[in-house]
Amino acid sequence: MAFKPLHDRVLVRRIEGDEKTKGGLIIPDSAKEKPAEGEIISVGEGSRKDSGELIAPSVKAGDRVLFGKWSGTEVTINGEELLIMKEGDILGIVE
């Protein structure tokens, strides 16, 4: 199933963090936090001004981004857990 976000929404795949600390300790699943970094899978066409003019999104498919801990709505598409969030929930692009 193909999915295309609407307006200023983006589809994000979480990027899993390290399973070990810098000191070499293994972090159990119960102690892990959900990662706040992801890869943009798909982007909507953008939002509109009151005049109807389109505001193009600042991110594109393939960008690595940071987002807030509680941002987005979790969805399952083709058996994969993804997030749908507004572009405004993205804190920045990781370069």
Summary of the structure (lengths in Angstrom):
residues: 95
radius of gyration: 15.4
end to end distance: 29.9
largest distance: 55.7
contacts: 222
relative contact order: 0.29
helix: 6%
strand: 42%
